[in-house]
Amino acid sequence: MMKKKILVVSQENYIGELLRAELMEEGYEASLADSSEKAFSKYRQDFPDIVLIDTVLSDIDSADVLRCFREGNASPPVVIWSAYDTGGDENLWWVSEAYIMNTASFFKIKKKIKELCPCR
C-alpha cells in the first residue's frame, strides 16, 4: 500500500521539520515547503493527498496560496494551522477543511489529518 502524501507549508523551517518528522512517524510521506513558490512546485510534482499550511508566509498572502490549491477538480483537503487567530478572516475558512491553532503539541493537527486522510 502506498503511503499518503502530505505537503507541509511553513516559513518556519524548524516547526515544519518537527511536524514533518512526526507525520512520517505516523506512517505518512511528508514534504516541506518554506515559500509559496516551493509549495506550488511540490504540489504539482507530488500531488499530495492533503496540504497543511501555516498562515504566516512572507512572500505571498496565505489566502492566495490556499485559493491556488483549491483551483481545479482534484484539490486535496487543506488544513490551516497557525499560532495566530485569523481575527474572523473568512477568506481563510472558505478554502479549508479545518483551522487549527498551533500549540506546543501537534496532537490536534495529527488528529485532524487522520480524520481527513487516514494512512491505514
N, CA, C and O of each residue as an XYZ file, in Angstrom:
480
protein
N       0.841     -1.188      0.000
C       0.000      0.000      0.000
C       0.883      1.248      0.000
O       1.855      1.334      0.751
N       0.532      2.211     -0.851
C       1.300      3.453     -0.922
C       0.973      4.351      0.266
O      -0.168      4.415      0.724
N       1.989      5.034      0.748
C       1.789      5.977      1.839
C       1.041      7.199      1.329
O       1.220      7.616      0.185
N       0.207      7.766      2.181
C      -0.478      9.014      1.856
C       0.544     10.140      1.910
O       1.414     10.164      2.780
N       0.426     11.077      0.965
C       1.373     12.186      0.871
C       0.791     13.448      1.494
O      -0.365     13.805      1.267
N       1.628     14.111      2.284
C       1.237     15.362      2.924
C       2.255     16.438      2.559
O       3.465     16.220      2.628
N       1.745     17.590      2.172
C       2.600     18.746      1.920
C       2.435     19.710      3.083
O       1.333     20.194      3.344
N       3.533     19.991      3.783
C       3.552     20.930      4.901
C       4.146     22.239      4.388
O       5.282     22.264      3.914
N       3.380     23.327      4.482
C       3.844     24.627      4.017
C       4.033     25.515      5.244
O       3.066     25.887      5.909
N       5.283     25.846      5.534
C       5.596     26.664      6.701
C       6.879     27.434      6.464
O       7.892     26.863      6.059
N       6.833     28.723      6.716
C       8.025     29.553      6.599
C       9.009     29.249      7.717
O      10.216     29.425      7.554
N       8.497     28.797      8.842
C       9.338     28.485      9.992
C       9.817     27.051      9.866
O       9.132     26.119     10.287
N      11.008     26.875      9.281
C      11.506     25.545      8.955
C      11.599     24.604     10.145
O      11.283     23.421     10.021
N      12.022     25.105     11.285
C      12.187     24.219     12.434
C      10.844     23.627     12.870
O      10.784     22.458     13.250
N       9.781     24.408     12.822
C       8.459     23.892     13.183
C       7.963     22.948     12.087
O       7.429     21.878     12.377
N       8.139     23.347     10.842
C       7.749     22.489      9.730
C       8.476     21.155      9.750
O       7.875     20.113      9.488
N       9.770     21.182     10.062
C      10.553     19.936     10.137
C      10.071     19.039     11.276
O       9.985     17.820     11.125
N       9.759     19.655     12.411
C       9.239     18.861     13.530
C       7.923     18.186     13.156
O       7.729     17.000     13.425
N       7.025     18.940     12.538
C       5.746     18.385     12.123
C       5.939     17.316     11.060
O       5.311     16.260     11.122
N       6.800     17.580     10.089
C       7.079     16.595      9.034
C       7.601     15.290      9.632
O       7.175     14.211      9.220
N       8.517     15.376     10.598
C       9.077     14.186     11.239
C       7.995     13.406     11.988
O       7.958     12.177     11.927
N       7.123     14.112     12.687
C       6.053     13.432     13.421
C       5.072     12.751     12.469
O       4.588     11.654     12.750
N       4.781     13.398     11.351
C       3.878     12.795     10.371
C       4.496     11.555      9.744
O       3.794     10.581      9.470
N       5.798     11.584      9.515
C       6.476     10.413      8.971
C       6.436      9.258      9.972
O       6.300      8.099      9.579
N       6.556      9.574     11.261
C       6.434      8.541     12.296
C       5.041      7.927     12.311
O       4.875      6.766     12.684
N       4.040      8.702     11.908
C       2.654      8.231     11.866
C       2.374      7.391     10.614
O       1.293      6.818     10.482
N       3.344      7.319      9.699
C       3.176      6.494      8.512
C       2.875      7.252      7.231
O       2.547      6.638      6.216
N       2.979      8.570      7.260
C       2.741      9.383      6.069
C       4.054      9.686      5.368
O       5.122      9.629      5.978
N       3.971     10.006      4.086
C       5.096     10.565      3.350
C       4.888     12.075      3.391
O       3.880     12.571      2.888
N       5.811     12.803      3.975
C       5.613     14.242      4.169
C       6.758     15.028      3.563
O       7.927     14.665      3.700
N       6.399     16.122      2.884
C       7.415     17.023      2.342
C       7.151     18.419      2.887
O       6.046     18.733      3.330
N       8.183     19.246      2.847
C       8.112     20.578      3.436
C       8.441     21.631      2.390
O       9.376     21.472      1.606
N       7.664     22.707      2.385
C       7.940     23.867      1.537
C       7.926     25.108      2.419
O       7.023     25.285      3.238
N       8.940     25.977      2.249
C       9.034     27.168      3.098
C       8.692     28.461      2.370
O       8.901     29.552      2.899
N       8.166     28.335      1.154
C       7.736     29.508      0.394
C       6.600     29.092     -0.528
O       6.381     27.904     -0.766
N       5.887     30.074     -1.040
C       4.786     29.748     -1.941
C       5.298     29.107     -3.230
O       4.674     28.182     -3.750
N       6.415     29.585     -3.741
C       6.979     29.020     -4.967
C       7.302     27.540     -4.792
O       6.963     26.717     -5.643
N       7.961     27.208     -3.681
C       8.288     25.801     -3.408
C       7.017     24.982     -3.172
O       6.928     23.826     -3.584
N       6.040     25.595     -2.505
C       4.782     24.889     -2.246
C       4.079     24.531     -3.549
O       3.617     23.402     -3.711
N       3.992     25.486     -4.485
C       3.337     25.217     -5.759
C       4.096     24.149     -6.547
O       3.484     23.280     -7.169
N       5.428     24.215     -6.521
C       6.249     23.243     -7.236
C       6.042     21.839     -6.670
O       5.820     20.891     -7.424
N       6.113     21.706     -5.352
C       5.922     20.395     -4.721
C       4.492     19.886     -4.924
O       4.271     18.686     -5.083
N       3.547     20.789     -4.915
C       2.145     20.429     -5.134
C       1.963     19.811     -6.525
O       1.317     18.773     -6.673
N       2.536     20.456     -7.532
C       2.415     19.943     -8.904
C       3.226     18.663     -9.108
O       2.843     17.802     -9.899
N       4.332     18.543     -8.402
C       5.224     17.395     -8.550
C       4.699     16.170     -7.797
O       4.713     15.062     -8.334
N       4.239     16.362     -6.566
C       3.906     15.231     -5.688
C       2.430     14.859     -5.638
O       2.093     13.745     -5.237
N       1.539     15.769     -6.039
C       0.091     15.541     -5.922
C      -0.273     15.019     -4.528
O      -0.711     13.877     -4.391
N      -0.094     15.849     -3.495
C      -0.332     15.384     -2.118
C      -1.805     15.050     -1.876
O      -2.701     15.567     -2.542
N      -2.018     14.171     -0.901
C      -3.367     13.788     -0.505
C      -3.993     14.819      0.417
O      -5.215     14.904      0.533
N      -3.142     15.606      1.075
C      -3.608     16.657      1.982
C      -2.520     17.730      2.075
O      -1.331     17.433      1.955
N      -2.937     18.971      2.289
C      -1.999     20.097      2.412
C      -2.208     20.752      3.768
O      -3.335     21.066      4.150
N      -1.115     20.955      4.492
C      -1.127     21.716      5.751
C      -0.418     23.024      5.472
O       0.693     23.032      4.942
N      -1.048     24.123      5.824
C      -0.420     25.403      5.527
C      -0.476     26.331      6.734
O      -1.527     26.538      7.340
N       0.684     26.881      7.059
C       0.786     27.897      8.096
C       0.327     29.206      7.475
O       0.616     29.472      6.308
N      -0.376     30.016      8.230
C      -0.910     31.260      7.683
C       0.142     32.349      7.550
O      -0.137     33.401      6.974
N       1.339     32.124      8.066
C       2.381     33.147      8.008
C       3.399     32.783      6.926
O       4.254     31.921      7.123
N       3.288     33.456      5.785
C       4.258     33.312      4.698
C       4.685     34.714      4.289
O       3.844     35.603      4.160
N       5.967     34.921      4.085
C       6.439     36.275      3.790
C       6.321     36.653      2.320
O       6.232     37.837      1.995
N       6.318     35.671      1.430
C       6.394     36.019      0.015
C       5.046     36.128     -0.686
O       4.989     36.567     -1.835
N       3.968     35.741     -0.028
C       2.643     35.823     -0.646
C       1.597     35.701      0.459
O       1.855     35.113      1.510
N       0.435     36.252      0.214
C      -0.657     36.138      1.172
C      -1.129     34.685      1.243
O      -1.359     34.063      0.206
N      -1.275     34.141      2.440
C      -1.681     32.748      2.618
C      -3.025     32.444      1.976
O      -3.229     31.343      1.465
N      -3.940     33.398      1.994
C      -5.245     33.183      1.372
C      -5.085     32.960     -0.130
O      -5.821     32.163     -0.712
N      -4.140     33.647     -0.766
C      -3.883     33.447     -2.189
C      -3.325     32.048     -2.452
O      -3.692     31.401     -3.433
N      -2.437     31.587     -1.569
C      -1.893     30.233     -1.701
C      -3.020     29.217     -1.586
O      -3.100     28.277     -2.377
N      -3.882     29.407     -0.610
C      -4.996     28.480     -0.412
C      -5.917     28.441     -1.627
O      -6.357     27.369     -2.044
N      -6.200     29.586     -2.180
C      -7.054     29.634     -3.375
C      -6.438     28.855     -4.526
O      -7.144     28.166     -5.262
N      -5.122     28.964     -4.686
C      -4.446     28.231     -5.762
C      -4.550     26.727     -5.563
O      -4.708     25.984     -6.532
N      -4.464     26.269     -4.313
C      -4.610     24.842     -4.052
C      -6.033     24.366     -4.328
O      -6.256     23.181     -4.577
N      -6.982     25.274     -4.287
C      -8.384     24.939     -4.493
C      -8.816     24.970     -5.953
O      -9.926     24.546     -6.277
N      -7.960     25.462     -6.831
C      -8.312     25.517     -8.250
C      -8.254     24.114     -8.835
O      -7.386     23.319     -8.474
N      -9.162     23.819     -9.722
C      -9.196     22.506    -10.354
C     -10.151     21.573     -9.633
O     -10.667     21.889     -8.561
N     -10.369     20.442    -10.231
C     -11.361     19.490     -9.707
C     -10.802     18.528     -8.680
O     -11.557     17.999     -7.864
N      -9.506     18.287     -8.697
C      -8.926     17.264     -7.830
C      -8.143     17.873     -6.676
O      -7.052     17.401     -6.355
N      -8.672     18.898     -6.059
C      -7.928     19.553     -4.984
C      -8.010     18.730     -3.703
O      -9.074     18.221     -3.351
N      -6.883     18.602     -3.010
C      -6.858     17.824     -1.768
C      -7.428     18.638     -0.610
O      -7.575     19.856     -0.713
N      -7.747     17.960      0.492
C      -8.149     18.711      1.688
C      -7.017     19.635      2.140
O      -5.839     19.295      2.028
N      -7.391     20.800      2.647
C      -6.427     21.777      3.143
C      -6.722     22.044      4.612
O      -7.860     22.329      4.985
N      -5.684     21.950      5.444
C      -5.803     22.261      6.869
C      -4.905     23.453      7.150
O      -3.709     23.421      6.860
N      -5.475     24.492      7.710
C      -4.725     25.678      8.095
C      -4.261     25.485      9.532
O      -5.038     25.067     10.391
N      -3.008     25.787      9.787
C      -2.508     25.739     11.167
C      -1.687     26.995     11.405
O      -0.857     27.390     10.587
N      -1.944     27.605     12.545
C      -1.285     28.872     12.826
C      -1.232     29.142     14.326
O      -2.064     28.663     15.097
N      -0.254     29.903     14.704
C      -0.161     30.345     16.095
C      -1.025     31.571     16.329
O      -1.150     32.045     17.458
N      -1.623     32.085     15.258
C      -2.383     33.316     15.346
C      -3.853     33.068     15.050
O      -4.195     32.213     14.233
N      -4.712     33.812     15.710
C      -6.124     33.793     15.410
C      -6.327     34.549     14.106
O      -5.680     35.570     13.874
N      -7.214     34.061     13.261
C      -7.439     34.730     11.973
C      -8.158     36.044     12.140
O      -8.227     36.829     11.195
N      -8.696     36.308     13.316
C      -9.430     37.544     13.526
C     -10.707     37.582     12.714
O     -11.173     38.650     12.318
N     -11.271     36.406     12.467
C     -12.513     36.339     11.704
C     -12.305     36.466     10.206
O     -13.254     36.761      9.479
N     -11.100     36.254      9.731
C     -10.815     36.350      8.304
C     -11.488     35.205      7.562
O     -10.968     34.090      7.515
N     -12.631     35.486      6.992
C     -13.413     34.464      6.302
C     -12.718     33.951      5.047
O     -13.040     32.860      4.577
N     -11.779     34.705      4.494
C     -11.064     34.252      3.301
C     -10.317     32.951      3.546
O     -10.158     32.148      2.628
N      -9.856     32.733      4.775
C      -9.131     31.505      5.068
C     -10.068     30.326      5.305
O      -9.691     29.183      5.047
N     -11.253     30.577      5.778
C     -12.184     29.495      6.102
C     -12.825     28.866      4.876
O     -13.013     27.650      4.842
N     -13.161     29.654      3.877
C     -13.916     29.107      2.762
C     -13.115     28.146      1.899
O     -13.691     27.422      1.087
N     -11.805     28.128      2.059
C     -10.985     27.250      1.238
C     -10.341     26.117      2.025
O      -9.486     25.412      1.490
N     -10.726     25.930      3.268
C     -10.077     24.894      4.067
C     -11.095     23.980      4.736
O     -12.259     24.337      4.919
N     -10.623     22.795      5.091
C     -11.451     21.843      5.827
C     -11.377     22.084      7.333
O     -12.283     21.705      8.076
N     -10.290     22.717      7.777
C     -10.126     22.949      9.209
C      -9.131     24.076      9.453
O      -8.239     24.332      8.644
N      -9.309     24.743     10.592
C      -8.353     25.743     11.068
C      -7.956     25.319     12.472
O      -8.812     25.170     13.343
N      -6.672     25.127     12.692
C      -6.189     24.638     13.982
C      -5.166     25.614     14.528
O      -4.196     25.961     13.854
N      -5.391     26.050     15.750
C      -4.411     26.892     16.421
C      -3.208     26.027     16.781
O      -3.357     24.984     17.418
N      -2.034     26.454     16.380
C      -0.804     25.724     16.627
C      -0.431     25.828     18.106
O      -0.444     26.911     18.690
N      -0.107     24.704     18.684
C       0.328     24.673     20.080
C       1.681     23.976     20.148
O       2.253     23.618     19.119
N       2.184     23.786     21.347
C       3.468     23.109     21.513
C       3.390     21.650     21.063
O       4.413     21.043     20.745
N       2.198     21.095     21.036
C       1.990     19.720     20.600
C       1.273     19.722     19.257
O       0.465     20.607     18.975
N       1.571     18.740     18.445
C       0.902     18.603     17.149
C      -0.287     17.656     17.222
O      -0.772     17.196     16.189
N      -0.765     17.358     18.429
C      -1.844     16.386     18.616
C      -3.085     16.730     17.793
O      -3.612     15.870     17.086
N      -3.559     17.974     17.876
C      -4.779     18.366     17.160
C      -4.594     18.281     15.644
O      -5.495     17.860     14.919
N      -3.428     18.683     15.186
C      -3.150     18.627     13.752
C      -3.166     17.178     13.273
O      -3.799     16.858     12.267
N      -2.466     16.302     14.002
C      -2.406     14.896     13.597
C      -3.780     14.234     13.678
O      -4.110     13.389     12.846
N      -4.568     14.605     14.655
C      -5.918     14.047     14.777
C      -6.770     14.436     13.567
O      -7.478     13.595     13.013
N      -6.707     15.702     13.156
C      -7.483     16.164     12.004
C      -7.001     15.482     10.724
O      -7.815     15.116      9.876
N      -5.704     15.310     10.578
C      -5.165     14.628      9.397
C      -5.684     13.201      9.336
O      -6.074     12.729      8.268
N      -5.693     12.509     10.468
C      -6.199     11.136     10.490
C      -7.673     11.070     10.106
O      -8.113     10.101      9.487
N      -8.433     12.096     10.473
C      -9.848     12.150     10.091
C     -10.005     12.353      8.587
O     -10.814     11.683      7.945
N      -9.230     13.282      8.031
C      -9.366     13.643      6.624
C      -8.619     12.725      5.667
O      -8.999     12.584      4.504
N      -7.549     12.099      6.166
C      -6.666     11.337      5.289
C      -6.023     10.189      6.064
O      -4.825     10.231      6.344
N      -6.800      9.165      6.414
C      -6.220      8.061      7.185
C      -5.094      7.376      6.421
O      -5.211      7.134      5.219
N      -4.011      7.065      7.111
C      -2.864      6.460      6.425
C      -2.989      4.952      6.329
O      -2.250      4.322      5.572
N      -3.892      4.365      7.067
C      -4.043      2.891      7.017
C      -5.452      2.517      6.734
O      -5.772      1.331      6.654
